[in-house]
Amino acid sequence: MKLRWAEPIAAAVAPWLVRALAATWRIRVRGAEHLHSLRQARRPFVFVLWHSRILPLLFHHRNEGIVLLISRHRDGQHLANLGERWGYRSVRGSTNRGGEVGLLGVVRALQGGAEVAITPDGPRGPAEQVQAGAIAAAQHSGAALLPLGAQPSSAWWLGSWDRMCIPKPFARLDIVYGAPIEVAPGKEGMRGAMEAVGRALQQVTHAA
């Protein structure tokens, strides 16, 4: 039976269960210097990650006050509730519904010094295809884009549109940061950054 991604997050994968499961993961972080350099420079930036890796990556960065762009769709409320429990703030909107409101909220958050996380293939796909929202927000605010991926040695892959990843107990989990990506002005800058983000996310998510 196929499950939508919000249903297992809200029910089967309750926050307490995720904590118990994550305590068994053997986490290794690669490319952390890219994150540290942005934070030390006090640069505004956007974490970009594929929707399928949202569960382990949200857990890894819990309680850091990061702002999430969350869909206005009903399913988005489950993610908003989970994020709140893990110390996230949220802006509601997406590239499909409430997109302009969401983009404005993200830009304001970045201009206020917040770190923001966006799944550029969300909220409904196509999976692992970059949409323009995260890149537009970075361009408007002068923020960098920081690719972020999770590579589990073993995992459950749900039957959702994104094939959501839940690392299994005692899995080795590589958390990988790519080099920051800057967005040049204009439409060419947008196109170039979208291509660069797509390549970088494939690297940090799938490359061994």
Secondary structure as UniProt FT lines:
FT   HELIX           6..10
FT   TURN            11..13
FT   HELIX           15..22
FT   TURN            23..24
FT   STRAND          26..30
FT   HELIX           32..40
FT   TURN            41..42
FT   STRAND          45..48
FT   HELIX           51..53
FT   HELIX           54..60
FT   TURN            61..63
FT   STRAND          67..70
FT   HELIX           74..85
FT   TURN            86..87
FT   STRAND          89..92
FT   HELIX           99..111
FT   TURN            112..113
FT   STRAND          116..118
FT   TURN            120..124
FT   TURN            127..128
FT   HELIX           133..141
FT   STRAND          144..152
FT   STRAND          155..157
FT   TURN            161..162
FT   STRAND          165..167
FT   TURN            169..170
FT   STRAND          172..177
FT   HELIX           186..206
//
